[in-house]
Amino acid sequence: MSIMKKMGVLGPLGTHSEAAAQYLSRLLPERPELLVYPDIFAVIQSVEDGEVDSCLVPVENSLEGAINITLDTLARSADLFVASELIWPVHNQLMARPGTQKICRIYSHPQPISQCRGYLQQHYPQAELIKVASTARAAEIVAQEPRGMGAAAICTERGGELNGLVTVAKEIQDNMANATRFFELCRVTAAPHKPVGPAEKMLVICEIDGQKAGALYDVLKEFADRGVNMTRIESRPARTELGAYIFFFDLEVADNEAALREAVAAVARKSKWLKDLGSFPVVRANP
Ligand SMILES: O=C(O)C(=O)Cc1ccccc1
C-alpha cells in the first residue's frame, strides 16, 4: 500500500490557494491530501521540514504583482525546486452574515483588498479595510464577530459558505482577467513526481553586486546574446544592506537547452550567488 502524498496550502479551508490546489492535484499522477497552514511562510516551511511532500503557493497576481513573502522565502531556501506553475483565475466575492445592514469593516488578504480597490472606493469609501492572513481566515473572523458590527469579508464563495456567510456582491475585482500564478514547490531531496507537461519555463534567483555600474545590464546581456527569452524579472532587497538586491528571472524553455544552460552558467559567474529552481510546465486552469 502506498502512503498518500501530502500537499501544504494556505488555510483555513476555502482559500483561493486551496481551490487552486484542488484543481492541480487532480492533474498529478497521485492525488495528494491537502494540509492547511496559517500563513505562506508556514506553508513553505512545511515542505522544507518534510511534513508534506509539496506545497502550492501564490507568487504573482496580474493586478497586484509579486507576493513578496513567497519570493523572499524562496530566495532563502536551499532545498526547494518548482515542479509546476499554475495560472489560476481569481474571483472575489463580498460576503457577510445574513441580515448584515451597513458594512463598515471589510476583512481580507492584502492581495484581494488591492484587487478590489476600485469597487471598494466606489461602494464602501468609509469602510475600514483590515488585512489578515488569508481570505478564508477573513470569512472565519466575520462569522465570529457579534451581529450588527457591520463586518464583511472579501473571499471565495466556498470560503464564505463554509462560515455561514452570504454573498453581498459577486465578482468585485477591478478587472475580470484577474489571475494569480502559483508555484508547486517540492524538496530537491525527495523523489520527484512525473511532470504534468513539458517544461516551459525556468526560474533562476541570484544576487548581483549592486555597487558595480552596469551589473544588471551585464547579466541581461548573457540572456539576450544567446536568444534566451526572459518572461519576468523581479527584484527584492537582499536584506543584508541597503542597495543589495536579489533578482528573480523567469526564462522561457524552448528548443534552447544548450543556450539556456550556457547563459545561466555565465550569469552564475557574474553573481554573488545563483540558484536554479528548475524547469517546469505551466498549467493554465480553466475551472
Ligand atoms: O487568501 C487566499 O485565499 C489565498 O489563497 C491567497 C491569495 C490571495 C489572492 C490571490 C491568490 C491567493
The ligand as a Gaussian input file, in Angstrom:
#p B3LYP/6-31G(d) Opt

LIG

0 1
 O       -6.167000      34.328000       0.829000
 C       -6.316000      33.437000      -0.026000
 O       -7.410000      32.944000      -0.321000
 C       -5.140000      32.964000      -0.737000
 O       -5.095000      31.844000      -1.144000
 C       -4.049000      33.959000      -1.017000
 C       -4.358000      34.588000      -2.311000
 C       -4.986000      35.802000      -2.357000
 C       -5.285000      36.369000      -3.591000
 C       -4.977000      35.719000      -4.748000
 C       -4.376000      34.483000      -4.687000
 C       -4.047000      33.920000      -3.463000

